[in-house]
């Protein structure tokens, strides 16, 4: 008898996993570059950018869609423009920027000093159209697994904290599956009362209950031939869990008021922010349903555990919330390195949703400034940063006492104190300091430069 407290482990992306699209040799990289439509000569002029970023895009779902151009000129590939194509106009400029000229045409301008940030912006541009934005090794490994799963018919269980992008991954699996031309139907199991949820999922006949003036097919039948996403499945009432189990086992549903089951052809993708094994132990979730759903579980890490995704996600949100607006020319079109450093040093308890809030707030605070600066980054609450998980109440209080009233100032001074303390404990060795703080050396450089500009880092190395 299987132990419900020890379900099949979710597949996690581990650092060091073999990733064919991020561990490519020179020949394969050249092949990828050649496959990018309209790229003749562009790869040579932008080699410093493309040689690093193209291997990360060595996946068919991105490679076939991306067309590179310069000065608004794009070569039309043989066979015509690819479906859902993204046209990316590359150019050099001392003032970096990212802009959307139309729904599918974007422009990226960068210089030598902004090349690393341009790589993050490039990844964000290539993912336009609702595709996942990923640069961290853990996320790339997760997408590799999801791409393999997409071609099968097995149920998928996506586990992870709230706001990590489970629905984005579910749509990714659907779009790469043989069911891509079928419907994708999503329902939040926690958002509907139990009586309504049963009718919503399985449908009902006319007169099945008071107020049922006409028959409804239900979401299972609406998703026939496609994918049904059951979000927050841990919230599904026990009575409906039994009915869901039968639908999965027999491939049929019984609408309310009906006597004859109806055959369906639906792939189930379930999402949860709970540990379903714990819910089984508490009697809140059926053990047999857990094992039916747990064929191929995938665990999405919290944003703080995939730091490499933060910069491209931030640029993706800039594209969505600033570059798509009618008044885009008067809004910021870039994020500075100091601002990215501040984002990468944050703990992100609200995950990607919190990051989106911060970027939308920064766009508003930046006004007509061309770039989002560090002073425009205001977090939802003065949460401890990844570099100071233990916190420093005295640093926060000191920031308040010196008149730093905004949340960003409080967080900035608290993080500065933690960085100086770590530098002192490692005798000024930056590599070991960055490692102990859980940030990259580049982020540490940004933070130190920002501290100097703000006057927090004096000649003696003290606050």
FENURJO-V177397 format. One record per backbone hydrogen bond with DSSP energy under -0.5 kcal/mol. CO is the residue of the C=O (numbers start at 1). NH is the residue of the N-H. Records with the same first field share a line. If there is no record, write none. Layout:
# FENURJO-V177397
CO=NH ; NH
This chain:
# FENURJO-V177397
2=4
3=6
10=12
11=299
12=14
14=17
17=19
18=20
19=22 ; 23
21=58
25=29
26=30
27=31
28=32
29=33
30=34
31=35
32=36
33=36
35=37
36=39
37=68
39=42 ; 43
41=45
42=46
44=47
46=49 ; 50
47=51
49=52 ; 53
50=54
53=56 ; 57
54=57
55=58
57=59
59=62 ; 63
60=64
62=65 ; 66
65=86
66=37
67=88
69=90
70=73
72=74
73=70
75=77
77=80
82=85
86=67 ; 88
87=89 ; 106
88=69 ; 90
89=108
91=110
94=96
97=109
99=101 ; 107
104=87 ; 106
105=101 ; 102
106=89
107=99
108=91
109=97
110=93
111=114
112=115
114=118
115=119
116=120
117=121
118=122
119=123
120=124
121=125
122=126
123=127
125=128
127=131
132=134
136=140
137=141
138=142
139=143
140=144
141=145
142=146
143=147
144=148
145=149
146=150
147=151
148=151
149=152
155=296
156=158 ; 270
157=159 ; 298
158=272
159=300
161=164
163=352 ; 353
165=169
166=170
167=171
168=172
169=173
170=174
171=175
172=176
174=177
177=180
179=182
183=185 ; 227
185=229
187=189 ; 231
188=191
193=197
194=198
195=199
196=200
197=201
198=202
199=203
200=219
201=220
203=256
204=216
205=208
209=212
211=213
212=207
216=204
218=222
219=223
221=224
223=226
226=267
227=185 ; 229
228=230 ; 269
229=187 ; 231
230=233 ; 271
231=189
232=235
233=236
237=240 ; 241
238=242
239=243
240=244
241=245
242=246
243=247
244=248
245=249
246=250
247=251
251=264
253=255 ; 262
255=258
256=205
262=253
265=225
267=228
268=156
269=230
270=158
271=233
272=160
274=276
275=278 ; 279
276=280
277=281
278=282
279=284 ; 285
280=283
286=290
287=291
288=292
289=293
290=294
293=296
294=297
296=157
297=11
298=159 ; 300
299=301
302=305
303=306
306=309
307=310 ; 311
308=312
309=313
310=314
311=315
312=316
313=317
314=318
315=319
316=320
317=321
318=322 ; 323
319=324
322=325
325=328
327=330
328=331
333=98
334=372
336=340
337=341
338=342
339=343
340=344
341=345
343=346
345=386 ; 387
348=351
350=353 ; 354
351=355
352=356
353=357
354=358
355=359
356=360
357=361
358=362
359=363
360=364
361=365
362=366
363=367
366=369
370=333
371=373
372=336
373=376
374=377
376=378
381=383
385=388
386=389
388=391
392=396
393=397
394=398
395=399
396=400
397=401
398=402
399=404
400=403
403=405
406=410
407=411
408=412
409=413
410=414
411=415
412=416
413=417
414=418
415=419
416=420
417=421
418=422
419=423
420=424
421=425
422=426
423=428
424=427
426=429
428=430
429=433
430=434
431=435
432=436
433=437
434=438 ; 439
435=438
440=444
441=445
442=446
443=447
444=448
445=449
446=450
447=451
448=452
449=453
450=454
451=456 ; 457
452=455
456=458
458=461
462=458
